[in-house]
């Protein structure tokens, strides 16, 4: 699989994504997104292993991902790719032979990266390897131990309270061996090699909002953009958390200057309002554009400054990389009670929330595509728009919004102001300004700058 799309049929500037958004069907899009989430939900994912590969192959039904393998022991900056972890089965049996904890019922039952175990141990010893949530007694916690060899089980607090036998049979049928870290990538070639990067983590088992919502929305976003003729090139990566983006960055260091915009996607399926976390740079075009699109959408949203915690934006925004990458979410990680528990299941995410998240990202892309700088080719005084059919024919009447947009674009098209700058200053919709710019280019009054 190449993981690269060809550019599709052309639409006039300003309408390339407008036609898609005007025909948007939230119900069918939400259903398609929920199908992806549902298919991925049972798969046991970690930062390496067959569960990641299986998940990426599922996403390849939407777009043909290229799968990259990075060998165990490969240095990626200050980190080293760990051994590959795979698990076939795990359980705790009581004295009657009944599985009181069963990996086949939930992949969250095993601490991620647990080493193999096959023992009969006391309840007291078992308790030292069991994790629960006493304040959420019916939820299973999510725990991992990627870089320290140990083992453990995660159970509901009620399950643990019901375990009263003196001894239990404990089995974790796993392997921790030299292998590979796997990540998926898909690139859409645009008119230029300048890139917009979308990244999501693909390493958590059975966590729908925290993990699967970003994976699904990224796949559908890529599939919608693939047939269009676009100004930017678009790169999508599905990577294991932390070590995945580090591996991708290390492999692509020479071409990172091409990345002009970027978003990490996660927590996009809950019913909360939107949250945007700015890049480390804080005032990039990406930062300003996302805030602008959210502001005109009418949706509830919050914009936060960058912090070196959270998702993989902290790798893309590390000081030696410093890409213009923010994080696009609904309710942020660790700020909803179901986070990193079995409560983050199929009942938490909603198809309509996923569809609105996707449409908001398409509007961000639409705005980024339109946000060019122009040069006024008749800058001395106001050009005569009337004789070009661009201005009202009778003086003394109130002007139209289109005419106001024409005048704003002409006045601020000095090579320094992009359409987003004009939109913020004029309080006019960037779409209207883009249409005005197209008209002025068509009449020889404006020239787009690269």
Buried (B, 14 or more C-beta within 10 A) or exposed (E): EEBBBEBBEEBEBBBBBBEBEEEBEBEEBBBBBBEBBBBBBEBBBBBBBBBBBEBBEBBBEBBBBBBBBBEBEBEBBEBEBBBBBBBEEBBBBBEEEEBBBBBEEBBBBBBBBBBEBEEEBEBEEBEEBBBBBEEBEEBBBBBBBBEEEEBBBBBBBEBBEEBEBEBBBBBBBBBBEEBBBBBBBBBBBBEEEBBBBBBBBBBBBBBBBBBBBBBBBBBBBBBBBBBBBBBBBBBBBBBBBBBBBBBBBBBBEEEBEBBBBBBBBBBBBBEBEBBBBBBBBEEBBBBBBBBBBBEBBEBEBEBBEBEEEBBBBBBBBBEEBEBBBBBBBBBBBEEBEBBBBBBBBEEBBBBBBBBBBBBBBBBBBBBBBBBBBBEBBBEEEEBEBEEBEBBBEEEEEEEEEBBBBBBBBBBBBEEEBBBBBBBBEBEBBBBBBBBBBBBBBEBEBBBBEE
